[in-house]
Amino acid sequence: LERARSAATARGLTLSTLQRDLPAEGAPPGPWDLAVIDRYLARELRAGLPPVLADDGLVAFSQPTVVNLERHEPPTERFLLAEGEMEALVDGIDGLEVVDLFEGWTPEGTHEAQLLARRA
């Protein structure tokens, strides 16, 4: 988060960030223009996203999939998405629409599902 703030400041932008323990504290009150969920799998929390996003706010998800196990041991299957699961996670949420979806091997060598969704 500090790197993101520093990069924004270097470009003359203001960036407010918040690190939060979602299971313990829940989603932070919004509205937020962008929520980033990177390598954190808590399927039960996804439905709480639209209310904390600003109108046209975005949420970016990135999570390794079970295919990642072909090349890497960690994380274990418990923390991995099934193939095609990312889109299904968002499809069931009223108020979110998929903007972009990628599932495959990244340049870093991990198999991930990456999704960008907008509050509709």
Summary of the structure (lengths in Angstrom):
residues: 120
radius of gyration: 15.0
end to end distance: 26.6
largest distance: 42.7
contacts: 299
relative contact order: 0.18
helix: 32%
strand: 33%
